Amino acid sequence: MTEAAPMKRVLVYGGKTGWIGGLMIDLIKKEGGIEVFPSEVRIENRADVEKELDELKPTHVLNAAGITGRPNIDWCEDHKPETIRTNVIGTLNVADLCLQKNIHCTVYATGCIFKYDDAHPLGSGIGFTEEDVPNFDGSFYSQTKGYMEPMLKCYPNCMILRVRMPVSDDLIHRNFVTKIVKYEKVVNIPNSMTILHEMLPASLAMAKKGLTGVYNFTNPGVISHNQVLDLYTKYIDPTYTYTNFSIEEQAKVIKAPRSNNELDTTKLMRDMPEGIVINDIHTAYDLCFQRMQKNLTEMGWLPDNMPDEFRRNKE
């Protein structure tokens, strides 16, 4: 694809029931001047995908459809064909049909395809780059995503964004913060993460610019679980307490191992369109919790009306 086509009509897969897809639809509507449509089809049904593309004729496609499992990726361990159907077959259907129809396709993928290793040690500041080959396949979810990236790289119309541990300004169940707040115990490992308030507008700007290829799509730097929960205690619930356990102890209560890594954001920051502000992860998280505090206050949850599911010390 040569010169970037102006963004006029956007079709969003995962826009009807998905978390990130829904946020992208809201974002585009708020910006104005661009028609946006949530897809009405399942991406594994190629004929339906093609029919919808032909009818709507989007200039850009955002693919945020995918199976992560409920309540978490352990679900995928027992539902492998269903996971493949969406995460592999469906994702390829969208990329392939968009190429045939000369449509730019943004794929909200994952960076949970790496784990710290000898070349990228924990705490070293050496992150995995876009050229690194996935080295983590401990969970079936990550396996499917690991297969996908080399294939998607073959499509010159695709921009593949490696999202990690996404965080929003509320306590929706999909938010990384919500998940770890509810855990009985947490591991304490620095990770690269994606603050959606900053990164989703960036993804739209990148799509408008016509960028393609793989991007590590996280805020620069790493932050640990304890550092996140300390911010939660500071801004949301001063009575909240947490307990750590080791990866070995964690392994006893989950079906599949989890990915922990640092992603190098040099390429992302170099190619970022002008006017887009991406803060380091610590600054971005602090700002995120300030917005969350305001949002939860407006909802009536704060200062002292948090739902029981979030309370450690229930009366």
MIDRENBA-650125 format. One line per 3 residues: their letters; for each residue x, z, y of N, C-alpha, C. Coordinates in nm, 3 decimals, padded with zeros to 5 digits. Each point is the difference from the previous one (the first is absolute). Layout:
BEGIN
a = X Z Y X Z Y X Z Y; ...
//
This chain:
BEGIN
mte = 00.086 00.000 -00.118 -00.086 00.000 00.118 00.090 00.000 00.123; -00.025 -00.092 00.089 00.088 -00.014 00.116 -00.047 00.090 00.114; -00.059 -00.058 00.104 -00.042 00.080 00.114 -00.122 00.084 -00.037
aap = -00.002 00.124 00.050 -00.110 00.090 -00.033 -00.130 -00.050 00.063; -00.105 -00.009 -00.084 -00.131 -00.040 00.050 -00.060 00.116 00.079; -00.072 -00.030 00.109 -00.064 00.109 00.076 -00.098 00.075 -00.090
mkr = -00.006 00.131 00.016 -00.092 00.081 -00.080 -00.139 -00.006 00.062; -00.091 -00.068 -00.070 -00.137 -00.016 00.052 -00.105 00.060 -00.093; 00.021 -00.020 -00.132 -00.095 00.050 -00.099 00.078 00.069 -00.112
vlv = -00.035 00.124 -00.025 00.073 00.079 -00.101 -00.095 00.042 -00.111; 00.042 -00.023 -00.123 -00.074 00.045 -00.117 00.078 00.115 -00.063; -00.068 00.111 -00.022 00.066 00.120 -00.052 -00.050 00.033 -00.140
ygg = 00.090 -00.009 -00.097 -00.032 00.046 -00.135 00.023 00.149 -00.007; -00.096 00.071 -00.059 00.005 00.146 00.003 -00.057 00.054 00.130; -00.066 -00.086 00.077 -00.054 00.040 00.130 -00.136 00.065 -00.008
ktg = -00.067 -00.018 -00.114 -00.135 00.053 -00.014 00.000 00.144 -00.051; 00.083 00.025 -00.102 00.003 00.134 -00.061 00.138 00.065 00.007; 00.101 -00.076 00.037 00.137 00.053 00.000 00.033 00.077 00.127
wig = 00.097 00.086 -00.012 00.042 00.087 00.111 00.076 -00.080 00.106; 00.114 -00.059 -00.036 00.082 -00.072 00.097 -00.074 -00.126 00.049; -00.069 -00.068 -00.092 -00.077 -00.118 00.041 -00.105 00.035 00.104
glm = -00.069 00.111 -00.020 -00.101 00.043 00.097 00.061 00.034 00.135; 00.116 00.065 -00.003 00.069 00.033 00.125 00.044 -00.126 00.074; 00.042 -00.102 -00.076 00.041 -00.126 00.064 -00.119 -00.071 00.066
idl = -00.115 00.004 -00.066 -00.120 -00.061 00.060 -00.035 00.071 00.131; 00.003 00.132 -00.002 -00.029 00.077 00.123 00.100 -00.034 00.110; 00.126 -00.012 -00.036 00.106 -00.028 00.096 -00.020 -00.138 00.064
ikk = -00.031 -00.100 -00.081 -00.017 -00.136 00.051 -00.125 -00.009 00.088; -00.107 00.068 -00.041 -00.123 00.001 00.081 00.026 00.063 00.137; 00.077 00.109 00.000 00.030 00.070 00.124 00.084 -00.086 00.094
egg = 00.090 -00.078 -00.060 00.087 -00.087 00.081 -00.081 -00.111 00.067; -00.099 -00.054 -00.071 -00.086 -00.104 00.055 00.065 -00.137 00.002; -00.083 -00.103 00.012 00.050 -00.137 00.010 00.034 -00.064 -00.134
iev = -00.015 00.076 -00.109 00.030 -00.053 -00.133 -00.120 00.030 -00.089; -00.047 -00.103 -00.071 -00.108 00.021 -00.097 00.059 00.063 -00.126; -00.067 00.101 -00.054 00.052 00.065 -00.120 -00.112 00.018 -00.102
fps = 00.032 -00.023 -00.125 -00.099 00.005 -00.107 00.053 00.083 -00.118; -00.079 00.096 -00.048 00.039 00.065 -00.126 -00.036 -00.092 -00.116; 00.089 -00.015 -00.096 -00.030 -00.086 -00.114 -00.114 00.060 -00.081
evr = -00.083 -00.089 -00.054 -00.115 00.041 -00.081 00.027 -00.021 -00.149; 00.121 -00.046 -00.036 00.027 -00.036 -00.140 00.108 00.090 -00.060; 00.008 -00.003 -00.132 00.108 00.070 -00.070 00.115 -00.098 -00.019
ien = 00.122 00.045 00.034 00.111 -00.094 00.005 00.041 -00.054 -00.137; -00.040 00.067 -00.109 00.035 -00.053 -00.131 -00.083 -00.124 -00.036; -00.108 -00.025 00.075 -00.085 -00.116 -00.026 00.044 -00.116 00.089
rad = 00.090 -00.082 -00.053 00.064 -00.104 00.080 -00.099 -00.097 00.064; -00.099 -00.042 -00.076 -00.098 -00.097 00.053 -00.074 00.059 00.120; -00.034 00.129 -00.009 -00.070 00.065 00.111 00.090 00.012 00.123
vek = 00.128 00.031 -00.024 00.096 00.011 00.111 00.011 -00.136 00.070; 00.013 -00.107 -00.079 00.015 -00.133 00.059 -00.124 -00.040 00.079; -00.117 00.029 -00.053 -00.126 -00.035 00.068 -00.009 00.073 00.135
eld = 00.035 00.127 00.000 -00.008 00.078 00.125 00.101 -00.052 00.103; 00.122 -00.032 -00.046 00.101 -00.054 00.092 -00.048 -00.133 00.061; -00.062 -00.084 -00.083 -00.049 -00.130 00.049 -00.116 00.016 00.097
elk = -00.083 00.101 -00.024 -00.115 00.020 00.088 00.040 00.063 00.134; 00.088 00.100 -00.005 00.035 00.072 00.123 00.114 -00.064 00.077; 00.085 -00.074 -00.072 00.115 -00.068 00.062 00.080 00.094 00.092
pth = 00.054 00.108 -00.054 00.078 00.092 00.084 00.135 -00.061 00.039; 00.051 00.041 00.115 00.137 -00.039 00.037 00.099 00.095 -00.067; -00.047 00.125 -00.026 00.086 00.102 -00.060 -00.078 00.081 -00.104
vln = 00.070 00.038 -00.103 -00.057 00.087 -00.103 00.083 00.128 -00.004; -00.070 00.113 -00.009 00.065 00.129 -00.023 -00.047 00.050 -00.136; 00.092 00.017 -00.092 -00.038 00.047 -00.134 00.038 00.146 -00.016
aag = -00.102 00.087 00.016 00.019 00.144 -00.021 -00.078 00.046 -00.122; -00.036 -00.095 -00.086 -00.071 00.035 -00.123 00.100 00.038 -00.107; -00.034 00.099 -00.078 00.089 00.041 -00.109 -00.052 00.125 -00.064
itg = 00.041 00.023 -00.122 -00.041 00.121 -00.071 00.113 00.101 00.005; -00.029 00.115 00.058 00.097 00.111 -00.003 -00.048 00.108 -00.095; -00.128 -00.005 -00.037 -00.055 00.099 -00.092 -00.057 00.120 00.073
rpn = -00.099 00.061 -00.061 -00.060 00.121 00.055 00.007 00.112 -00.104; 00.043 00.120 00.033 00.039 00.042 00.136 00.141 -00.045 00.038; 00.077 -00.050 -00.097 00.136 -00.045 00.031 00.044 -00.104 -00.103
idw = 00.126 -00.040 00.007 00.047 -00.112 -00.082 00.004 00.031 -00.150; -00.018 00.126 -00.039 -00.007 00.030 -00.143 -00.113 -00.076 -00.068; -00.106 -00.031 00.076 -00.114 -00.076 -00.053 00.046 -00.133 -00.061
ced = 00.099 -00.062 00.064 00.047 -00.132 -00.045 00.062 00.006 -00.139; 00.052 00.116 -00.038 00.063 00.014 -00.132 -00.100 -00.026 -00.112; -00.126 00.032 00.024 -00.105 -00.016 -00.102 -00.090 -00.120 00.026
hkp = 00.031 -00.076 00.105 -00.083 -00.116 00.036 00.091 -00.118 00.034; 00.086 -00.036 -00.095 00.102 -00.102 00.029 -00.058 -00.139 00.024; -00.093 -00.049 -00.085 -00.054 -00.135 00.029 -00.068 -00.009 00.136
eti = -00.076 00.105 00.036 -00.068 -00.001 00.131 00.101 -00.002 00.114; 00.108 00.075 -00.018 00.105 00.006 00.103 00.066 -00.137 00.016; 00.032 -00.066 -00.112 00.062 -00.133 00.004 -00.094 -00.102 00.065
rtn = -00.128 00.010 -00.035 -00.098 -00.097 00.048 00.000 -00.008 00.153; 00.005 00.116 00.064 -00.001 00.001 00.147 00.139 -00.012 00.059; 00.092 00.086 -00.045 00.130 00.010 00.066 00.092 -00.117 -00.028
vig = -00.021 -00.070 -00.111 00.085 -00.115 -00.034 -00.078 -00.131 00.014; -00.102 -00.017 -00.084 -00.075 -00.128 00.001 -00.067 -00.022 00.135; -00.068 00.103 00.050 -00.072 -00.014 00.127 00.093 -00.027 00.117
tln = 00.110 00.074 00.007 00.095 -00.018 00.110 00.059 -00.140 -00.001; 00.031 -00.050 -00.120 00.054 -00.136 -00.011 -00.105 -00.105 00.035; -00.125 00.022 -00.039 -00.108 -00.093 00.038 -00.003 -00.019 00.151
vad = 00.002 00.111 00.073 -00.010 -00.007 00.147 00.122 -00.071 00.059; 00.119 00.040 -00.043 00.123 -00.062 00.053 00.004 -00.150 -00.029; -00.035 -00.037 -00.122 00.007 -00.139 -00.044 -00.101 -00.088 00.072
lcl = -00.122 00.048 00.011 -00.103 -00.079 00.069 00.029 -00.010 00.150; 00.052 00.106 00.058 00.036 -00.005 00.143 00.112 -00.103 00.023; 00.096 -00.007 -00.092 00.107 -00.100 00.014 -00.058 -00.140 -00.004
qkn = -00.088 -00.025 -00.096 -00.060 -00.133 -00.013 -00.078 -00.040 00.125; -00.055 00.100 00.068 -00.084 -00.029 00.117 00.074 00.026 00.132; 00.133 00.024 -00.011 00.085 00.020 00.117 -00.047 00.117 00.089
ihc = -00.028 00.114 -00.066 -00.046 00.120 00.070 00.106 00.108 -00.012; 00.035 00.063 00.111 00.095 00.112 -00.005 -00.065 00.119 -00.070; 00.073 00.060 -00.092 -00.055 00.109 -00.081 00.089 00.124 00.010
tvy = -00.057 00.108 00.051 00.070 00.129 00.004 -00.043 00.083 -00.120; 00.095 00.049 -00.076 -00.030 00.083 -00.116 00.048 00.143 00.028; -00.096 00.094 -00.003 00.036 00.141 00.013 00.040 00.048 -00.139
atg = 00.131 -00.002 -00.024 00.054 00.031 -00.132 00.051 00.144 00.000; 00.100 00.029 -00.081 00.049 00.137 -00.008 00.152 00.006 -00.006; 00.053 00.109 00.055 00.143 00.027 -00.014 00.026 00.100 -00.112
cif = -00.105 00.033 -00.076 00.015 00.095 -00.112 00.048 -00.072 -00.125; 00.104 -00.081 00.019 00.059 -00.077 -00.110 00.150 00.032 -00.011; 00.040 00.107 00.071 00.140 00.044 -00.001 00.007 00.150 -00.024
kyd = 00.115 00.043 -00.049 00.031 00.143 -00.008 00.146 00.019 00.041; 00.030 00.116 00.055 00.139 00.029 00.037 00.091 -00.024 -00.121; 00.118 -00.061 00.027 00.095 -00.025 -00.108 00.142 00.020 00.053
dah = 00.099 -00.035 -00.082 00.140 00.025 00.038 00.042 -00.077 00.125; -00.059 -00.119 00.018 00.033 -00.081 00.118 -00.081 00.041 00.123; -00.110 00.071 -00.023 -00.089 00.045 00.108 -00.034 00.148 -00.025
plg = 00.101 00.089 00.016 -00.022 00.141 -00.035 -00.094 00.070 00.098; -00.072 00.098 -00.053 -00.087 00.084 00.081 00.081 00.063 00.113; -00.050 -00.013 00.124 00.066 00.064 00.114 00.116 -00.078 00.059
sgi = 00.028 -00.118 -00.055 00.118 -00.076 00.047 -00.029 -00.083 00.124; -00.130 -00.028 00.025 -00.034 -00.091 00.109 00.016 -00.146 -00.036; 00.038 -00.026 -00.125 00.012 -00.140 -00.047 -00.133 -00.039 -00.063
gft = -00.073 -00.086 00.068 -00.132 -00.039 -00.049 00.003 -00.131 -00.078; -00.101 -00.020 -00.081 -00.016 -00.127 -00.071 -00.039 -00.108 00.100; 00.059 -00.118 -00.014 -00.031 -00.111 00.090 -00.103 -00.093 -00.065
eed = -00.042 -00.099 00.077 -00.097 -00.097 -00.049 00.056 -00.086 -00.113; 00.134 -00.006 -00.009 00.062 -00.083 -00.105 00.018 00.076 -00.131; -00.012 00.132 00.004 00.020 00.079 -00.121 -00.110 -00.026 -00.103
vpn = 00.041 00.000 -00.127 -00.093 -00.023 -00.110 -00.063 00.134 -00.038; -00.134 00.003 -00.021 -00.065 00.127 -00.037 00.070 00.069 -00.117; 00.017 00.132 00.012 00.067 00.075 -00.108 -00.088 00.112 -00.054
fdg = -00.127 00.004 00.045 -00.091 00.104 -00.048 -00.122 -00.061 -00.067; -00.018 00.031 -00.126 -00.120 -00.047 -00.070 -00.061 00.113 -00.082; 00.016 00.121 00.052 -00.046 00.119 -00.073 -00.150 00.007 -00.015
sfy = -00.074 -00.057 00.094 -00.146 -00.003 -00.010 -00.046 -00.144 -00.020; -00.113 -00.017 -00.066 -00.050 -00.136 -00.022 -00.037 -00.067 00.133; -00.052 00.080 00.092 -00.030 -00.052 00.134 00.126 -00.063 00.061
sqt = 00.110 00.074 -00.002 00.125 -00.053 00.057 00.054 -00.118 -00.080; -00.022 00.002 -00.131 00.040 -00.116 -00.082 -00.067 -00.127 00.049; -00.133 00.006 00.020 -00.073 -00.120 00.043 00.048 -00.047 00.136
kgy = 00.027 00.096 00.088 00.048 -00.036 00.135 00.142 -00.056 -00.007; 00.078 00.051 -00.094 00.136 -00.050 -00.020 00.002 -00.144 -00.051; -00.097 -00.035 -00.086 -00.010 -00.139 -00.047 -00.033 -00.092 00.117
mep = -00.090 00.052 00.086 -00.061 -00.086 00.101 00.097 -00.048 00.107; 00.089 00.091 00.043 00.080 -00.034 00.117 00.086 -00.125 -00.020; 00.074 -00.014 -00.112 00.078 -00.123 -00.017 -00.087 -00.126 -00.002
mlk = -00.121 00.013 -00.052 -00.090 -00.117 -00.003 -00.052 -00.032 00.140; -00.040 00.103 00.073 -00.052 -00.024 00.136 00.108 -00.057 00.091; 00.125 00.036 -00.025 00.111 -00.054 00.080 00.008 -00.151 -00.010
cyp = -00.053 -00.057 -00.107 00.004 -00.146 -00.020 -00.098 -00.073 00.092; -00.092 00.074 00.061 -00.102 -00.062 00.085 00.045 00.005 00.146; 00.030 -00.116 00.059 00.055 -00.002 00.137 -00.101 00.038 00.107
ncm = -00.128 00.015 -00.037 -00.104 00.036 00.096 -00.027 00.150 00.004; 00.068 00.076 -00.087 -00.033 00.143 -00.017 00.096 00.093 00.072; -00.056 00.103 00.063 00.076 00.112 00.053 -00.036 00.121 -00.086
ilr = 00.101 00.058 -00.063 -00.022 00.109 -00.096 00.050 00.130 00.063; -00.092 00.093 00.022 00.033 00.124 00.068 00.007 00.116 -00.099; 00.118 00.060 -00.010 00.020 00.114 -00.091 -00.045 00.129 00.067
vrm = -00.127 00.033 -00.017 -00.058 00.123 00.055 00.037 00.117 -00.093; 00.024 00.119 00.058 00.029 00.119 -00.082 -00.072 00.123 00.051; -00.068 00.069 -00.092 -00.062 00.130 00.031 -00.073 -00.004 00.134
pvs = -00.098 -00.090 00.015 -00.063 -00.021 00.131 -00.074 00.124 00.052; 00.008 00.015 00.133 -00.053 00.119 00.068 -00.090 -00.043 00.116; -00.120 00.060 00.006 -00.093 -00.030 00.109 -00.024 00.124 00.085
ddl = -00.075 -00.017 00.108 -00.020 00.108 00.098 -00.120 00.089 -00.035; -00.039 00.000 -00.127 -00.113 00.081 -00.044 00.036 00.059 -00.136; -00.098 00.057 -00.069 00.029 00.055 -00.132 -00.083 -00.071 -00.107
ihr = -00.011 -00.133 00.014 -00.065 -00.081 -00.102 00.076 00.018 -00.132; -00.070 -00.013 -00.113 00.062 00.031 -00.129 00.118 -00.090 -00.034; 00.011 -00.116 00.062 00.110 -00.092 -00.031 00.130 00.036 00.072
nfv = -00.013 00.080 00.106 00.115 00.037 00.082 00.100 00.082 -00.082; 00.128 -00.034 00.010 00.105 00.074 -00.070 -00.005 00.149 00.033; -00.026 00.032 00.126 -00.006 00.141 00.042 -00.112 00.072 -00.076
tki = -00.117 -00.061 -00.005 -00.115 00.060 -00.069 00.036 00.030 -00.145; 00.066 -00.096 -00.064 00.035 00.017 -00.141 00.091 00.120 -00.021; 00.108 00.008 00.079 00.096 00.108 -00.027 -00.053 00.137 00.045
vky = -00.086 00.002 00.102 -00.058 00.126 00.045 -00.083 00.063 -00.112; -00.065 -00.086 -00.080 -00.089 00.050 -00.105 00.073 00.034 -00.130; 00.124 -00.044 -00.015 00.074 00.030 -00.123 00.029 00.150 -00.009
ekv = -00.002 00.052 -00.120 00.035 00.140 -00.022 00.148 00.023 00.034; 00.083 -00.095 -00.042 00.144 00.008 00.028 00.048 -00.140 00.039; 00.107 -00.005 00.080 00.055 -00.130 00.041 00.151 -00.004 -00.026
vni = 00.049 -00.120 -00.028 00.145 -00.019 -00.002 00.046 -00.011 00.145; 00.127 00.015 00.024 00.051 -00.006 00.138 00.113 -00.101 00.006; -00.037 -00.128 00.021 00.098 -00.108 -00.005 -00.018 -00.089 00.124
pns = 00.109 -00.028 00.072 -00.012 -00.091 00.115 -00.042 -00.141 -00.046; -00.093 -00.060 00.074 -00.050 -00.134 -00.032 -00.026 -00.080 00.126; 00.007 -00.131 -00.014 -00.048 -00.090 00.105 -00.152 -00.004 -00.008
mti = -00.065 00.000 00.115 -00.147 00.000 00.004 -00.051 -00.091 00.112; -00.129 -00.033 -00.008 -00.063 -00.094 00.092 -00.109 00.071 00.081; 00.022 00.016 00.130 -00.101 00.058 00.089 -00.089 -00.115 00.050
lhe = -00.122 -00.005 -00.050 -00.086 -00.117 00.020 -00.033 -00.027 00.146; -00.014 00.103 00.081 -00.034 -00.018 00.142 00.102 -00.090 00.070; 00.126 00.010 -00.040 00.105 -00.084 00.059 00.020 -00.129 -00.078
mlp = -00.009 00.009 -00.132 00.042 -00.113 -00.083 -00.107 -00.109 -00.017; -00.128 00.038 00.000 -00.102 -00.104 -00.018 -00.007 -00.097 00.118; 00.005 00.048 00.126 00.010 -00.096 00.111 00.125 -00.087 -00.011
asl = 00.109 00.059 -00.050 00.124 -00.077 -00.019 -00.022 -00.112 -00.101; -00.075 00.028 -00.107 -00.024 -00.104 -00.102 -00.079 -00.117 00.058; -00.094 00.032 00.088 -00.079 -00.105 00.064 00.087 -00.086 00.091
ama = 00.087 00.064 00.077 00.092 -00.072 00.089 00.096 -00.088 -00.081; 00.044 00.051 -00.114 00.091 -00.077 -00.086 -00.070 -00.121 -00.060; -00.127 00.017 -00.038 -00.078 -00.112 -00.054 -00.021 -00.107 00.108
kkg = -00.029 00.046 00.122 -00.017 -00.095 00.111 00.127 -00.080 00.026; 00.113 00.067 -00.017 00.130 -00.064 00.022 00.034 -00.098 -00.113; -00.074 00.011 -00.111 00.025 -00.089 -00.113 00.116 00.041 -00.088
ltg = 00.037 00.128 00.004 00.111 00.046 -00.083 -00.037 -00.010 -00.148; 00.099 -00.028 -00.082 -00.021 -00.010 -00.144 00.114 00.070 -00.074; -00.017 00.016 -00.130 00.100 00.068 -00.080 -00.030 00.148 -00.011
vyn = 00.094 00.074 -00.057 -00.019 00.142 -00.028 00.049 00.085 00.118; -00.076 00.105 00.031 00.041 00.098 00.101 -00.023 00.141 -00.052; 00.102 00.084 00.014 -00.020 00.143 -00.020 -00.088 00.049 00.113
ftn = -00.120 00.046 -00.034 -00.101 00.026 00.103 -00.026 00.149 00.016; 00.106 00.070 00.044 -00.009 00.144 00.022 00.063 00.033 00.135; -00.034 00.118 00.052 00.070 00.047 00.120 00.144 00.031 -00.037
pgv = 00.094 -00.023 00.091 00.141 00.024 -00.032 00.027 00.147 -00.036; 00.088 00.019 -00.098 00.039 00.134 -00.040 -00.083 00.053 -00.116; 00.026 00.126 -00.036 -00.073 00.065 -00.110 -00.048 00.137 00.045
ish = -00.103 00.049 -00.069 -00.054 00.133 00.026 -00.039 00.061 -00.134; 00.018 00.130 -00.014 -00.029 00.065 -00.127 -00.143 00.054 -00.003; -00.048 00.030 -00.120 -00.133 00.058 -00.017 -00.013 00.130 00.080
nqv = 00.102 00.085 -00.008 -00.007 00.128 00.072 -00.007 -00.020 00.151; 00.075 -00.098 00.050 -00.004 -00.027 00.144 -00.139 -00.047 00.044; -00.064 -00.079 -00.085 -00.137 -00.046 00.030 -00.096 00.118 -00.001
ldl = 00.010 00.085 -00.101 -00.091 00.114 -00.010 00.025 00.104 00.110; 00.124 00.009 00.046 00.030 00.089 00.114 -00.072 -00.050 00.126; -00.005 -00.131 00.018 -00.073 -00.057 00.114 -00.150 00.024 -00.015
ytk = -00.050 -00.011 -00.123 -00.141 00.028 -00.028 -00.033 00.144 00.039; 00.089 00.092 -00.037 -00.019 00.142 00.033 00.005 00.021 00.152; 00.090 -00.070 00.065 00.016 00.013 00.146 -00.124 -00.050 00.075
yid = -00.049 -00.117 -00.039 -00.106 -00.064 00.080 -00.141 00.019 -00.054; -00.015 00.019 -00.131 -00.135 -00.002 -00.059 -00.045 00.136 -00.051; 00.080 00.065 -00.082 -00.045 00.126 -00.062 00.117 00.098 -00.013
pty = 00.011 00.094 00.096 00.111 00.095 -00.001 -00.001 00.093 -00.122; -00.116 00.010 -00.069 -00.008 00.089 -00.117 00.041 -00.071 -00.129; 00.027 -00.129 00.007 00.031 -00.076 -00.121 00.138 00.038 -00.055
tyt = 00.008 00.012 -00.130 00.129 00.026 -00.065 00.019 -00.100 -00.114; 00.125 -00.023 -00.038 00.026 -00.092 -00.111 00.113 00.052 -00.086; 00.005 -00.051 -00.121 00.102 00.040 -00.098 00.066 -00.124 -00.055
nfs = 00.131 00.004 -00.016 00.074 -00.113 -00.058 00.017 00.013 -00.150; 00.018 -00.115 -00.064 00.050 -00.001 -00.137 00.090 -00.120 -00.020; 00.072 -00.002 -00.109 00.099 -00.105 -00.024 -00.065 -00.126 -00.055
iee = 00.074 -00.111 00.002 -00.049 -00.124 -00.058 -00.029 00.020 -00.149; 00.083 00.080 -00.066 -00.020 00.027 -00.143 -00.132 00.074 -00.023; -00.028 00.096 00.088 -00.128 00.074 -00.012 -00.118 -00.090 00.034
qak = 00.020 -00.087 00.102 -00.106 -00.094 00.039 -00.035 -00.092 -00.116; 00.101 -00.042 -00.075 -00.020 -00.095 -00.110 -00.098 00.053 -00.105; -00.012 00.132 -00.008 -00.089 00.060 -00.101 -00.148 -00.012 00.038
vik = -00.029 -00.027 00.128 -00.141 -00.003 00.044 -00.046 -00.138 00.046; 00.088 -00.100 -00.011 -00.040 -00.138 00.033 00.030 -00.090 -00.119; -00.076 -00.110 -00.010 00.021 -00.093 -00.111 00.120 -00.090 00.023
apr = 00.021 -00.039 00.124 00.106 -00.097 00.030 00.092 00.054 00.109; 00.130 -00.023 -00.012 00.093 00.042 00.106 -00.033 -00.066 00.134; 00.046 00.061 00.108 -00.024 -00.052 00.135 00.131 -00.053 00.060
snn = -00.016 -00.098 00.087 00.114 -00.060 00.068 00.040 00.084 00.121; 00.130 00.025 00.015 00.054 00.065 00.120 00.116 -00.085 00.051; -00.004 -00.040 00.127 00.107 -00.085 00.050 00.006 -00.004 00.152
eld = 00.110 -00.058 00.048 00.015 -00.033 00.142 00.011 -00.151 00.012; -00.079 -00.058 00.089 00.004 -00.144 00.024 00.072 -00.028 00.132; 00.084 -00.100 00.000 00.075 -00.040 00.120 -00.092 -00.085 00.089
ttk = -00.015 00.040 00.126 -00.094 -00.071 00.090 00.072 -00.090 00.102; 00.126 -00.032 -00.026 00.077 -00.083 00.095 -00.069 -00.134 00.025; -00.039 -00.067 -00.105 -00.062 -00.133 00.013 -00.134 00.011 00.073
lmr = -00.080 00.100 -00.035 -00.130 00.020 00.064 00.016 00.017 00.151; 00.091 00.088 00.040 00.017 00.028 00.143 00.060 -00.121 00.073; 00.085 -00.074 -00.068 00.061 -00.120 00.060 -00.104 -00.107 00.029
dmp = -00.095 -00.018 -00.092 -00.097 -00.109 00.013 -00.131 00.041 00.068; -00.012 00.130 00.034 -00.125 00.050 00.057 -00.034 -00.071 00.132; -00.122 -00.052 00.013 -00.039 -00.066 00.125 00.012 00.093 00.120
egi = 00.023 -00.060 00.115 00.018 00.078 00.124 -00.126 00.083 00.031; 00.024 00.117 00.057 -00.112 00.084 00.043 -00.055 00.093 -00.107; 00.051 -00.012 -00.121 -00.046 00.088 -00.109 00.095 00.119 -00.012
vin = -00.055 00.120 00.009 00.081 00.121 -00.007 -00.010 00.061 -00.139; 00.113 00.011 -00.067 00.008 00.067 -00.130 00.095 00.119 00.015; -00.053 00.120 -00.011 00.082 00.120 00.013 00.066 00.037 -00.132
dih = 00.108 00.078 00.010 00.059 00.055 -00.123 -00.105 00.088 -00.067; 00.016 00.024 -00.130 -00.104 00.065 -00.079 -00.033 00.141 00.050; 00.098 00.074 00.049 -00.027 00.136 00.046 -00.083 00.000 00.128
tay = 00.036 -00.087 00.094 -00.079 -00.014 00.124 -00.139 -00.050 -00.032; -00.009 -00.102 -00.085 -00.128 -00.061 -00.035 -00.093 00.101 -00.066; 00.055 00.084 -00.088 -00.081 00.101 -00.068 -00.050 00.106 00.098
dlc = 00.086 00.042 00.090 -00.041 00.101 00.099 -00.116 -00.053 00.085; 00.013 -00.124 00.045 -00.106 -00.062 00.080 -00.127 -00.016 -00.083; 00.016 -00.034 -00.127 -00.113 -00.016 -00.091 -00.078 00.131 -00.012
fqr = 00.072 00.110 -00.019 -00.068 00.129 -00.014 -00.065 00.044 00.131; 00.057 -00.038 00.114 -00.066 00.030 00.128 -00.133 -00.073 00.009; -00.001 -00.129 -00.042 -00.126 -00.076 00.000 -00.098 00.058 -00.102
mqk = 00.051 00.041 -00.116 -00.085 00.058 -00.104 -00.065 00.128 00.050; 00.077 00.083 00.068 -00.053 00.126 00.054 -00.116 -00.029 00.096; 00.018 -00.098 00.086 -00.105 -00.040 00.095 -00.122 -00.051 -00.075
nlt = 00.022 -00.088 -00.098 -00.112 -00.058 -00.076 -00.078 00.107 -00.075; 00.071 00.093 -00.064 -00.068 00.103 -00.079 -00.072 00.101 00.090; 00.053 00.020 00.120 -00.068 00.086 00.098 -00.131 -00.064 00.043
emg = 00.005 -00.132 00.027 -00.122 -00.073 00.039 -00.103 -00.001 -00.112; 00.047 00.002 -00.126 -00.090 00.003 -00.116 -00.059 00.139 -00.025; 00.057 00.102 00.067 -00.048 00.136 -00.020 00.070 00.074 -00.113
wlp = 00.103 -00.064 -00.062 00.074 00.067 -00.108 00.096 00.105 00.056; 00.055 -00.029 00.115 00.092 00.095 00.064 -00.071 00.062 00.119; 00.033 00.126 00.033 00.117 00.073 -00.049 -00.021 00.074 -00.133
dnm = -00.123 00.031 -00.040 -00.014 00.091 -00.116 -00.115 -00.038 -00.092; -00.020 -00.131 -00.019 -00.113 -00.043 -00.084 00.043 -00.105 -00.102; 00.124 00.013 -00.049 00.050 -00.097 -00.097 -00.078 00.013 -00.131
pde = -00.033 -00.113 -00.064 -00.069 00.007 -00.130 00.083 00.079 -00.102; -00.070 00.062 -00.093 00.066 00.086 -00.100 00.110 -00.071 -00.077; -00.020 -00.130 -00.026 00.099 -00.073 -00.081 00.139 -00.001 00.065
frr = 00.007 00.023 00.131 00.128 00.001 00.070 00.057 00.141 00.019; -00.077 00.100 -00.038 00.042 00.137 00.025 00.074 00.058 -00.120; 00.117 00.058 00.027 00.075 00.068 -00.105 -00.059 00.139 -00.025
nke = -00.033 00.069 00.111 -00.046 00.140 -00.011 -00.150 00.004 00.029; -00.079 -00.034 -00.103 -00.145 -00.002 00.020 -00.054 00.143 00.000; -00.097 00.023 00.087 -00.059 00.137 00.013 -00.067 00.038 -00.132
//
